[in-house]
Amino acid sequence: MDLDRKSGIPYYIQLKEQIRLRITQGIWPAGTKLPPERELSNSLAVSRNTVSQAYKELESEGILCSVRGRGTFVEDTALIMQQESRKEKVLRIVDLAMEEAVGLGFSIDDFVSFVHVRGMEKKHLLSRMKVAFLVGNPEQLADVNWNLGPGVSLLPILLSELQESPRAQERLSGMDMAITGLSHLAEVKLILGEPHIPVLGISLQPKLDTIVRIAKLAMGRKLALVCESVQYAEKITMALKQAGLYPIFITFIQPNEEVLRKALPECGAVITAPRLRFKVEKVLPENMECIEFRFEPDAGSLNSLRGALLELKGEKF
């Protein structure tokens, strides 16, 4: 791999694209182990943080998978191929718009300028959007790392707080939109009555790399499931069943470190809610895998949400 030192494009973005290219060209098929961060940073003469950021962003997209003690691997080549197909579709739309502009007497430079200005206008509008994420379980307060566009603020609020705390109601009053899982939509509408902001129901699913990592675990031993609430433990179990996975869990609800220290050596791996990962890793046996279970909107919900945000801003400005 080579990085262009004069392009002005951040190195981690260049590295991401080169990794994508190797995957789409079949040079790195699914299951390929990527070079360790330190090794790749030395060979490219960049900081380790540059490599780490590229790896983490591709992991968050479900393209790479990091396994504790083993390294980083190519996860899902089908997903990246799908992304490339979507990119080609967008490029065809751009080509058609460019041809139309030229047919109306504008130059290609004019077209590029129009696109840039309009894109910056939309980016500026979205940068002031505030979205409330109304959740039923405390574990989901950490599930807010979604790509909704530059500068969009996503604030998680517990439904129980919304019912009991005037302060939570005040926080909601400053939002542009509220979103919640489809299973909570009726409850949210009942709590809010006639809401002063749009409320959108979204479909939440487990992150793909989470399911894949659990599927790869040897199912001969029991797995530890560490959560803050029984409801979230049941949510995880149901999501795994829907994915065709039936692991045997030893469930721990808000355990202290001493309980975990004694129990974990008897387990094959640990599945944990995001906010409890730090506590679990403090007592995690050496070489035992710890998998953070996160939910995210499916592709259709994410696209609908982005579209609703743009439409809402168009109405306000």
PAMI-534725 format. One record per residue (C-alpha): residue in three letters; residue number from 0; x, y, z. Coordinates in Angstrom, 2 decimals, always signed. Example, Ala and Ser with C-alpha at 12.3 -4.5 7.8 and 13.67 -1.06 7.14 Angstrom:
residues 2
+------+------+---------+---------+---------+
: resn : resi :       X :       Y :       Z :
+------+------+---------+---------+---------+
:  ALA :    0 :  +12.30 :   -4.50 :   +7.80 :
:  SER :    1 :  +13.67 :   -1.06 :   +7.14 :
+------+------+---------+---------+---------+
//
This chain:
residues 317
+------+------+---------+---------+---------+
: resn : resi :       X :       Y :       Z :
+------+------+---------+---------+---------+
:  MET :    0 :   +0.00 :   +0.00 :   +0.00 :
:  ASP :    1 :   +1.06 :   +3.56 :   -0.71 :
:  LEU :    2 :   -0.36 :   +6.80 :   +0.64 :
:  ASP :    3 :   -0.47 :  +10.06 :   -1.30 :
:  ARG :    4 :   +1.36 :  +12.53 :   +0.95 :
:  LYS :    5 :   +0.35 :  +15.57 :   -1.13 :
:  SER :    6 :   -3.36 :  +14.99 :   -1.79 :
:  GLY :    7 :   -4.57 :  +16.56 :   +1.45 :
:  ILE :    8 :   -6.85 :  +13.56 :   +2.04 :
:  PRO :    9 :   -6.43 :  +12.26 :   +5.62 :
:  TYR :   10 :   -4.26 :   +9.17 :   +5.75 :
:  TYR :   11 :   -6.83 :   +7.05 :   +7.58 :
:  ILE :   12 :   -9.38 :   +7.71 :   +4.80 :
:  GLN :   13 :   -6.84 :   +6.74 :   +2.14 :
:  LEU :   14 :   -6.06 :   +3.59 :   +4.09 :
:  LYS :   15 :   -9.76 :   +2.71 :   +4.42 :
:  GLU :   16 :  -10.24 :   +3.03 :   +0.66 :
:  GLN :   17 :   -7.18 :   +0.91 :   -0.11 :
:  ILE :   18 :   -8.44 :   -1.82 :   +2.22 :
:  ARG :   19 :  -11.86 :   -1.63 :   +0.54 :
:  LEU :   20 :  -10.20 :   -1.91 :   -2.86 :
:  ARG :   21 :   -8.24 :   -5.01 :   -1.87 :
:  ILE :   22 :  -11.43 :   -6.64 :   -0.61 :
:  THR :   23 :  -13.53 :   -5.78 :   -3.69 :
:  GLN :   24 :  -10.74 :   -7.01 :   -5.99 :
:  GLY :   25 :  -10.67 :  -10.34 :   -4.14 :
:  ILE :   26 :   -7.10 :   -9.84 :   -2.91 :
:  TRP :   27 :   -8.35 :  -10.05 :   +0.69 :
:  PRO :   28 :  -11.32 :  -12.47 :   +0.79 :
:  ALA :   29 :  -13.52 :  -13.01 :   +3.86 :
:  GLY :   30 :  -11.49 :  -14.44 :   +6.74 :
:  THR :   31 :   -8.21 :  -12.80 :   +5.72 :
:  LYS :   32 :   -6.19 :  -11.58 :   +8.69 :
:  LEU :   33 :   -5.05 :   -7.98 :   +8.26 :
:  PRO :   34 :   -1.55 :   -6.83 :   +9.26 :
:  PRO :   35 :   -1.23 :   -5.86 :  +12.94 :
:  GLU :   36 :   -1.67 :   -2.12 :  +13.53 :
:  ARG :   37 :   +1.93 :   -1.58 :  +14.62 :
:  GLU :   38 :   +3.34 :   -3.50 :  +11.64 :
:  LEU :   39 :   +1.19 :   -1.62 :   +9.10 :
:  SER :   40 :   +1.87 :   +1.77 :  +10.68 :
:  ASN :   41 :   +5.62 :   +1.13 :  +10.47 :
:  SER :   42 :   +5.45 :   +0.01 :   +6.83 :
:  LEU :   43 :   +3.38 :   +3.09 :   +5.84 :
:  ALA :   44 :   +5.35 :   +5.49 :   +8.07 :
:  VAL :   45 :   +2.19 :   +6.76 :   +9.80 :
:  SER :   46 :   +1.07 :   +6.75 :  +13.41 :
:  ARG :   47 :   -0.55 :   +3.67 :  +14.87 :
:  ASN :   48 :   -3.63 :   +5.79 :  +15.60 :
:  THR :   49 :   -4.08 :   +6.30 :  +11.85 :
:  VAL :   50 :   -4.25 :   +2.55 :  +11.25 :
:  SER :   51 :   -6.40 :   +2.02 :  +14.33 :
:  GLN :   52 :   -8.95 :   +4.61 :  +13.18 :
:  ALA :   53 :   -9.19 :   +3.05 :   +9.71 :
:  TYR :   54 :   -9.66 :   -0.42 :  +11.19 :
:  LYS :   55 :  -12.26 :   +0.74 :  +13.73 :
:  GLU :   56 :  -14.37 :   +2.59 :  +11.16 :
:  LEU :   57 :  -14.40 :   -0.44 :   +8.85 :
:  GLU :   58 :  -15.26 :   -2.63 :  +11.84 :
:  SER :   59 :  -18.18 :   -0.34 :  +12.73 :
:  GLU :   60 :  -19.42 :   -0.77 :   +9.15 :
:  GLY :   61 :  -19.37 :   -4.57 :   +9.53 :
:  ILE :   62 :  -16.55 :   -5.03 :   +7.02 :
:  LEU :   63 :  -13.79 :   -5.95 :   +9.47 :
:  CYS :   64 :  -13.94 :   -7.89 :  +12.72 :
:  SER :   65 :  -11.51 :   -7.53 :  +15.63 :
:  VAL :   66 :  -11.04 :  -10.64 :  +17.79 :
:  ARG :   67 :   -9.28 :  -10.16 :  +21.11 :
:  GLY :   68 :   -5.93 :  -11.91 :  +21.18 :
:  ARG :   69 :   -6.14 :  -12.97 :  +17.53 :
:  GLY :   70 :   -6.21 :   -9.81 :  +15.40 :
:  THR :   71 :   -8.38 :   -8.10 :  +12.78 :
:  PHE :   72 :  -10.06 :  -10.02 :   +9.96 :
:  VAL :   73 :  -12.09 :   -9.37 :   +6.81 :
:  GLU :   74 :  -15.65 :  -10.05 :   +7.92 :
:  ASP :   75 :  -18.23 :   -9.68 :   +5.17 :
:  THR :   76 :  -17.23 :   -9.26 :   +1.54 :
:  ALA :   77 :  -20.91 :   -9.41 :   +0.49 :
:  LEU :   78 :  -21.60 :   -6.26 :   +2.52 :
:  ILE :   79 :  -18.84 :   -4.22 :   +0.91 :
:  MET :   80 :  -19.90 :   -5.42 :   -2.55 :
:  GLN :   81 :  -23.41 :   -4.20 :   -1.73 :
:  GLN :   82 :  -22.00 :   -0.84 :   -0.68 :
:  GLU :   83 :  -20.04 :   -0.57 :   -3.91 :
:  SER :   84 :  -23.21 :   -1.34 :   -5.88 :
:  ARG :   85 :  -25.04 :   +1.48 :   -4.06 :
:  LYS :   86 :  -22.12 :   +3.79 :   -4.81 :
:  GLU :   87 :  -22.35 :   +2.95 :   -8.52 :
:  LYS :   88 :  -26.08 :   +3.76 :   -8.45 :
:  VAL :   89 :  -25.37 :   +7.19 :   -6.96 :
:  LEU :   90 :  -22.67 :   +7.83 :   -9.56 :
:  ARG :   91 :  -25.15 :   +7.04 :  -12.35 :
:  ILE :   92 :  -27.54 :   +9.62 :  -10.85 :
:  VAL :   93 :  -24.69 :  +12.14 :  -10.78 :
:  ASP :   94 :  -23.86 :  +11.37 :  -14.42 :
:  LEU :   95 :  -27.47 :  +11.94 :  -15.49 :
:  ALA :   96 :  -27.68 :  +15.23 :  -13.57 :
:  MET :   97 :  -24.39 :  +16.37 :  -15.09 :
:  GLU :   98 :  -25.59 :  +15.57 :  -18.62 :
:  GLU :   99 :  -28.82 :  +17.48 :  -17.94 :
:  ALA :  100 :  -26.86 :  +20.51 :  -16.69 :
:  VAL :  101 :  -24.60 :  +20.50 :  -19.73 :
:  GLY :  102 :  -27.67 :  +20.21 :  -21.97 :
:  LEU :  103 :  -29.03 :  +23.38 :  -20.33 :
:  GLY :  104 :  -25.86 :  +25.25 :  -21.25 :
:  PHE :  105 :  -23.87 :  +24.99 :  -18.03 :
:  SER :  106 :  -20.27 :  +23.83 :  -17.93 :
:  ILE :  107 :  -19.04 :  +20.85 :  -15.91 :
:  ASP :  108 :  -17.26 :  +23.33 :  -13.61 :
:  ASP :  109 :  -20.61 :  +25.06 :  -13.06 :
:  PHE :  110 :  -22.19 :  +21.71 :  -12.18 :
:  VAL :  111 :  -19.43 :  +20.86 :   -9.70 :
:  SER :  112 :  -19.88 :  +24.29 :   -8.11 :
:  PHE :  113 :  -23.67 :  +23.82 :   -7.83 :
:  VAL :  114 :  -23.28 :  +20.41 :   -6.19 :
:  HIS :  115 :  -20.69 :  +21.70 :   -3.75 :
:  VAL :  116 :  -22.80 :  +24.70 :   -2.69 :
:  ARG :  117 :  -25.98 :  +22.66 :   -2.30 :
:  GLY :  118 :  -24.11 :  +19.95 :   -0.39 :
:  MET :  119 :  -22.65 :  +22.51 :   +2.02 :
:  GLU :  120 :  -26.13 :  +24.02 :   +2.52 :
:  LYS :  121 :  -27.57 :  +20.63 :   +3.44 :
:  LYS :  122 :  -24.60 :  +19.86 :   +5.68 :
:  HIS :  123 :  -25.05 :  +23.17 :   +7.47 :
:  LEU :  124 :  -28.75 :  +22.54 :   +8.00 :
:  LEU :  125 :  -28.18 :  +19.06 :   +9.37 :
:  SER :  126 :  -25.40 :  +20.28 :  +11.66 :
:  ARG :  127 :  -28.02 :  +21.95 :  +13.84 :
:  MET :  128 :  -30.38 :  +18.98 :  +14.14 :
:  LYS :  129 :  -31.09 :  +17.44 :  +17.56 :
:  VAL :  130 :  -32.73 :  +14.02 :  +17.71 :
:  ALA :  131 :  -33.99 :  +12.28 :  +20.86 :
:  PHE :  132 :  -33.60 :   +8.49 :  +20.97 :
:  LEU :  133 :  -36.27 :   +7.17 :  +23.36 :
:  VAL :  134 :  -35.20 :   +3.79 :  +24.77 :
:  GLY :  135 :  -36.81 :   +1.28 :  +27.09 :
:  ASN :  136 :  -33.64 :   -0.25 :  +28.56 :
:  PRO :  137 :  -30.66 :   +1.47 :  +30.22 :
:  GLU :  138 :  -28.24 :   -0.59 :  +28.12 :
:  GLN :  139 :  -29.44 :   +1.16 :  +24.96 :
:  LEU :  140 :  -28.26 :   +4.52 :  +26.27 :
:  ALA :  141 :  -24.88 :   +3.54 :  +24.80 :
:  ASP :  142 :  -26.30 :   +2.58 :  +21.38 :
:  VAL :  143 :  -26.03 :   +6.01 :  +19.79 :
:  ASN :  144 :  -23.08 :   +5.68 :  +17.39 :
:  TRP :  145 :  -25.09 :   +5.94 :  +14.19 :
:  ASN :  146 :  -24.08 :   +7.86 :  +11.10 :
:  LEU :  147 :  -26.97 :  +10.33 :  +10.72 :
:  GLY :  148 :  -24.91 :  +12.99 :   +8.96 :
:  PRO :  149 :  -22.29 :  +15.52 :  +10.02 :
:  GLY :  150 :  -23.13 :  +17.31 :  +13.24 :
:  VAL :  151 :  -26.49 :  +15.66 :  +13.96 :
:  SER :  152 :  -26.83 :  +15.30 :  +17.74 :
:  LEU :  153 :  -28.45 :  +12.10 :  +19.01 :
:  LEU :  154 :  -29.55 :  +12.23 :  +22.66 :
:  PRO :  155 :  -30.75 :   +9.02 :  +24.35 :
:  ILE :  156 :  -33.55 :   +9.34 :  +26.93 :
:  LEU :  157 :  -35.05 :   +6.52 :  +29.02 :
:  LEU :  158 :  -38.81 :   +6.14 :  +28.66 :
:  SER :  159 :  -39.10 :   +5.73 :  +32.44 :
:  GLU :  160 :  -37.40 :   +9.12 :  +32.90 :
:  LEU :  161 :  -39.74 :  +10.68 :  +30.37 :
:  GLN :  162 :  -42.69 :   +9.50 :  +32.44 :
:  GLU :  163 :  -41.29 :  +10.47 :  +35.84 :
:  SER :  164 :  -38.95 :  +13.43 :  +35.36 :
:  PRO :  165 :  -40.01 :  +16.97 :  +34.32 :
:  ARG :  166 :  -36.37 :  +17.55 :  +33.44 :
:  ALA :  167 :  -36.50 :  +14.81 :  +30.80 :
:  GLN :  168 :  -39.59 :  +16.46 :  +29.32 :
:  GLU :  169 :  -37.66 :  +19.73 :  +29.14 :
:  ARG :  170 :  -34.79 :  +18.03 :  +27.33 :
:  LEU :  171 :  -37.24 :  +16.59 :  +24.84 :
:  SER :  172 :  -38.79 :  +20.01 :  +24.22 :
:  GLY :  173 :  -35.49 :  +21.22 :  +22.76 :
:  MET :  174 :  -35.32 :  +18.42 :  +20.18 :
:  ASP :  175 :  -36.23 :  +18.58 :  +16.48 :
:  MET :  176 :  -37.37 :  +14.97 :  +16.27 :
:  ALA :  177 :  -37.82 :  +11.87 :  +18.44 :
:  ILE :  178 :  -37.14 :   +8.28 :  +17.36 :
:  THR :  179 :  -37.79 :   +5.00 :  +19.12 :
:  GLY :  180 :  -37.87 :   +1.28 :  +18.39 :
:  LEU :  181 :  -41.03 :   +0.04 :  +16.70 :
:  SER :  182 :  -41.84 :   -2.05 :  +19.78 :
:  HIS :  183 :  -42.00 :   +1.15 :  +21.89 :
:  LEU :  184 :  -43.76 :   +3.42 :  +19.38 :
:  ALA :  185 :  -47.28 :   +2.96 :  +20.80 :
:  GLU :  186 :  -45.99 :   +3.49 :  +24.35 :
:  VAL :  187 :  -44.14 :   +6.67 :  +23.32 :
:  LYS :  188 :  -47.22 :   +8.12 :  +21.63 :
:  LEU :  189 :  -49.27 :   +7.34 :  +24.74 :
:  ILE :  190 :  -46.73 :   +9.09 :  +27.00 :
:  LEU :  191 :  -46.35 :  +12.16 :  +24.77 :
:  GLY :  192 :  -50.01 :  +12.57 :  +23.83 :
:  GLU :  193 :  -49.93 :  +15.24 :  +21.14 :
:  PRO :  194 :  -46.16 :  +15.59 :  +20.59 :
:  HIS :  195 :  -44.81 :  +18.97 :  +19.46 :
:  ILE :  196 :  -42.13 :  +17.22 :  +17.37 :
:  PRO :  197 :  -42.29 :  +14.36 :  +14.82 :
:  VAL :  198 :  -41.93 :  +10.87 :  +16.30 :
:  LEU :  199 :  -40.49 :   +8.17 :  +14.04 :
:  GLY :  200 :  -40.47 :   +4.43 :  +14.73 :
:  ILE :  201 :  -37.37 :   +2.56 :  +13.54 :
:  SER :  202 :  -36.48 :   -1.11 :  +13.25 :
:  LEU :  203 :  -33.47 :   -2.06 :  +15.37 :
:  GLN :  204 :  -31.31 :   -5.08 :  +14.66 :
:  PRO :  205 :  -28.11 :   -6.52 :  +16.16 :
:  LYS :  206 :  -24.92 :   -5.32 :  +14.51 :
:  LEU :  207 :  -23.88 :   -7.86 :  +11.88 :
:  ASP :  208 :  -20.35 :   -8.30 :  +13.22 :
:  THR :  209 :  -21.80 :   -9.08 :  +16.67 :
:  ILE :  210 :  -23.91 :  -11.93 :  +15.30 :
:  VAL :  211 :  -21.02 :  -13.27 :  +13.22 :
:  ARG :  212 :  -18.63 :  -13.28 :  +16.19 :
:  ILE :  213 :  -21.13 :  -15.13 :  +18.38 :
:  ALA :  214 :  -21.82 :  -17.64 :  +15.59 :
:  LYS :  215 :  -18.09 :  -18.42 :  +15.45 :
:  LEU :  216 :  -17.91 :  -19.28 :  +19.15 :
:  ALA :  217 :  -17.66 :  -22.93 :  +20.11 :
:  MET :  218 :  -21.09 :  -23.76 :  +21.53 :
:  GLY :  219 :  -19.90 :  -26.65 :  +23.71 :
:  ARG :  220 :  -19.57 :  -24.43 :  +26.79 :
:  LYS :  221 :  -21.98 :  -22.03 :  +28.43 :
:  LEU :  222 :  -21.61 :  -18.33 :  +27.68 :
:  ALA :  223 :  -21.85 :  -15.56 :  +30.25 :
:  LEU :  224 :  -24.46 :  -12.90 :  +29.48 :
:  VAL :  225 :  -23.89 :   -9.70 :  +31.48 :
:  CYS :  226 :  -26.64 :   -7.04 :  +31.42 :
:  GLU :  227 :  -28.15 :   -4.27 :  +33.51 :
:  SER :  228 :  -31.73 :   -5.49 :  +33.11 :
:  VAL :  229 :  -33.64 :   -8.72 :  +32.59 :
:  GLN :  230 :  -35.47 :   -7.06 :  +29.66 :
:  TYR :  231 :  -32.23 :   -6.49 :  +27.77 :
:  ALA :  232 :  -31.05 :  -10.06 :  +28.42 :
:  GLU :  233 :  -34.34 :  -11.29 :  +26.94 :
:  LYS :  234 :  -33.94 :   -8.91 :  +24.00 :
:  ILE :  235 :  -30.49 :  -10.36 :  +23.23 :
:  THR :  236 :  -31.73 :  -13.96 :  +23.54 :
:  MET :  237 :  -34.63 :  -13.26 :  +21.18 :
:  ALA :  238 :  -32.36 :  -11.54 :  +18.63 :
:  LEU :  239 :  -30.02 :  -14.55 :  +18.61 :
:  LYS :  240 :  -32.93 :  -16.97 :  +18.15 :
:  GLN :  241 :  -34.11 :  -14.94 :  +15.16 :
:  ALA :  242 :  -30.59 :  -15.33 :  +13.75 :
:  GLY :  243 :  -30.77 :  -19.11 :  +14.26 :
:  LEU :  244 :  -28.42 :  -19.15 :  +17.26 :
:  TYR :  245 :  -29.30 :  -20.91 :  +20.53 :
:  PRO :  246 :  -26.37 :  -20.54 :  +22.95 :
:  ILE :  247 :  -26.75 :  -21.63 :  +26.57 :
:  PHE :  248 :  -26.31 :  -18.59 :  +28.81 :
:  ILE :  249 :  -25.46 :  -18.03 :  +32.42 :
:  THR :  250 :  -27.10 :  -14.65 :  +32.90 :
:  PHE :  251 :  -25.78 :  -12.00 :  +35.29 :
:  ILE :  252 :  -27.86 :   -8.90 :  +36.00 :
:  GLN :  253 :  -25.81 :   -6.00 :  +37.43 :
:  PRO :  254 :  -23.21 :   -8.34 :  +38.96 :
:  ASN :  255 :  -20.34 :   -7.09 :  +41.11 :
:  GLU :  256 :  -16.74 :   -7.76 :  +40.11 :
:  GLU :  257 :  -16.24 :  -10.52 :  +42.67 :
:  VAL :  258 :  -19.16 :  -12.53 :  +41.29 :
:  LEU :  259 :  -17.79 :  -12.20 :  +37.77 :
:  ARG :  260 :  -14.24 :  -13.05 :  +38.83 :
:  LYS :  261 :  -15.43 :  -16.37 :  +40.27 :
:  ALA :  262 :  -17.92 :  -17.28 :  +37.54 :
:  LEU :  263 :  -16.23 :  -16.32 :  +34.26 :
:  PRO :  264 :  -13.52 :  -19.04 :  +34.27 :
:  GLU :  265 :  -16.34 :  -21.58 :  +33.92 :
:  CYS :  266 :  -17.64 :  -19.93 :  +30.74 :
:  GLY :  267 :  -16.48 :  -20.15 :  +27.14 :
:  ALA :  268 :  -16.89 :  -16.42 :  +26.38 :
:  VAL :  269 :  -18.76 :  -13.33 :  +27.57 :
:  ILE :  270 :  -21.57 :  -11.40 :  +25.88 :
:  THR :  271 :  -22.03 :   -8.01 :  +27.51 :
:  ALA :  272 :  -24.12 :   -4.88 :  +27.24 :
:  PRO :  273 :  -22.02 :   -1.91 :  +26.02 :
:  ARG :  274 :  -22.00 :   +0.03 :  +29.29 :
:  LEU :  275 :  -20.75 :   -3.00 :  +31.26 :
:  ARG :  276 :  -17.82 :   -3.91 :  +29.05 :
:  PHE :  277 :  -15.27 :   -1.99 :  +31.14 :
:  LYS :  278 :  -16.38 :   -3.77 :  +34.33 :
:  VAL :  279 :  -16.24 :   -7.17 :  +32.62 :
:  GLU :  280 :  -12.80 :   -6.63 :  +31.08 :
:  LYS :  281 :  -11.32 :   -5.79 :  +34.49 :
:  VAL :  282 :  -11.92 :   -9.41 :  +35.61 :
:  LEU :  283 :  -11.86 :  -11.17 :  +32.22 :
:  PRO :  284 :   -9.71 :  -14.32 :  +32.18 :
:  GLU :  285 :   -6.75 :  -14.21 :  +29.81 :
:  ASN :  286 :   -7.58 :  -15.07 :  +26.17 :
:  MET :  287 :  -11.34 :  -15.16 :  +26.86 :
:  GLU :  288 :  -13.36 :  -13.33 :  +24.21 :
:  CYS :  289 :  -15.66 :  -10.50 :  +25.30 :
:  ILE :  290 :  -18.33 :   -9.49 :  +22.77 :
:  GLU :  291 :  -20.22 :   -6.23 :  +23.15 :
:  PHE :  292 :  -23.83 :   -6.68 :  +22.02 :
:  ARG :  293 :  -25.13 :   -3.60 :  +20.22 :
:  PHE :  294 :  -28.26 :   -2.82 :  +18.24 :
:  GLU :  295 :  -28.50 :   -0.41 :  +15.30 :
:  PRO :  296 :  -31.18 :   +0.71 :  +12.81 :
:  ASP :  297 :  -31.53 :   -1.47 :   +9.74 :
:  ALA :  298 :  -30.61 :   +0.08 :   +6.39 :
:  GLY :  299 :  -34.19 :   +1.00 :   +5.52 :
:  SER :  300 :  -34.80 :   +2.74 :   +8.86 :
:  LEU :  301 :  -31.52 :   +4.61 :   +8.64 :
:  ASN :  302 :  -32.29 :   +5.90 :   +5.16 :
:  SER :  303 :  -35.83 :   +6.89 :   +6.21 :
:  LEU :  304 :  -34.45 :   +8.76 :   +9.22 :
:  ARG :  305 :  -31.90 :  +10.67 :   +7.15 :
:  GLY :  306 :  -34.59 :  +11.56 :   +4.63 :
:  ALA :  307 :  -36.96 :  +12.70 :   +7.39 :
:  LEU :  308 :  -34.24 :  +14.94 :   +8.84 :
:  LEU :  309 :  -33.61 :  +16.60 :   +5.49 :
:  GLU :  310 :  -37.34 :  +17.05 :   +4.89 :
:  LEU :  311 :  -37.84 :  +18.52 :   +8.35 :
:  LYS :  312 :  -35.05 :  +21.02 :   +7.86 :
:  GLY :  313 :  -36.47 :  +21.95 :   +4.47 :
:  GLU :  314 :  -39.75 :  +22.83 :   +6.18 :
:  LYS :  315 :  -38.09 :  +24.89 :   +8.89 :
:  PHE :  316 :  -35.80 :  +26.93 :   +6.66 :
+------+------+---------+---------+---------+
//
